[in-house]
Amino acid sequence: MVARFMNLLRRSEAAEDPVCHMQVDMKKPGGGTYDYQGKTYYFCGPGCRVAFSKDPEGYLSGKKGMKM
């Protein structure tokens, strides 16, 4: 039971990169973060963060996207 609890503590929270839809570790996002309209978005790499920063609404609306 203690081991199970420790595993829960070790798990990192994940977020979805809004550009490429990859899962990103929220504690160590490879591409950093970007705050938009009061929400923090997490990115797998710098390229996704830069693309999102140029047109957040395009990616959030689904009009823009990238397939990996």
C-alpha positions as CSV (number, residue, x, y, z in Angstrom):
1,M,0.0,0.0,0.0
2,V,2.9,2.4,0.8
3,A,4.5,1.6,-2.6
4,R,1.2,2.5,-4.4
5,F,1.0,5.8,-2.5
6,M,4.6,6.6,-3.4
7,N,3.9,5.9,-7.1
8,L,1.0,8.4,-7.0
9,L,3.3,11.0,-5.6
10,R,5.9,10.4,-8.2
11,R,3.5,10.8,-11.1
12,S,3.7,14.1,-12.9
13,E,0.7,15.9,-14.2
14,A,0.4,16.1,-17.9
15,A,-1.1,18.6,-20.2
16,E,-1.8,18.5,-23.9
17,D,0.2,20.7,-26.2
18,P,-2.4,22.8,-28.1
19,V,-0.4,22.8,-31.3
20,C,0.7,19.2,-31.8
21,H,-1.5,17.5,-29.2
22,M,1.4,15.6,-27.5
23,Q,1.3,15.0,-23.8
24,V,3.6,17.4,-21.9
25,D,5.0,17.1,-18.3
26,M,3.6,20.1,-16.5
27,K,6.5,20.2,-14.1
28,K,9.1,20.2,-16.9
29,P,7.6,21.3,-20.2
30,G,10.3,21.0,-22.9
31,G,8.9,24.0,-24.8
32,G,8.0,26.1,-21.8
33,T,4.7,27.7,-21.1
34,Y,2.6,30.5,-22.5
35,D,-0.2,32.4,-20.7
36,Y,-3.2,33.4,-22.7
37,Q,-6.4,34.8,-21.4
38,G,-5.7,33.7,-17.8
39,K,-4.8,30.1,-18.7
40,T,-1.3,28.6,-18.9
41,Y,-0.6,26.3,-21.9
42,Y,2.3,23.8,-21.9
43,F,4.4,22.9,-24.9
44,C,6.5,19.9,-26.0
45,G,9.1,22.1,-27.7
46,P,9.9,25.8,-28.4
47,G,8.5,25.6,-32.0
48,C,5.1,24.8,-30.8
49,R,5.2,27.6,-28.2
50,V,6.2,30.1,-30.8
51,A,3.6,29.0,-33.3
52,F,0.9,29.2,-30.6
53,S,2.0,32.7,-29.5
54,K,1.5,34.0,-33.1
55,D,-2.1,32.7,-33.3
56,P,-3.5,31.3,-30.1
57,E,-7.1,31.5,-31.3
58,G,-6.3,29.6,-34.5
59,Y,-5.0,26.6,-32.5
60,L,-7.6,26.8,-29.7
61,S,-10.5,26.9,-32.3
62,G,-9.1,24.0,-34.2
63,K,-8.6,26.0,-37.4
64,K,-4.9,25.5,-37.1
65,G,-3.1,22.4,-36.1
66,M,-0.1,20.2,-36.6
67,K,0.0,16.4,-36.9
68,M,2.9,14.5,-35.4
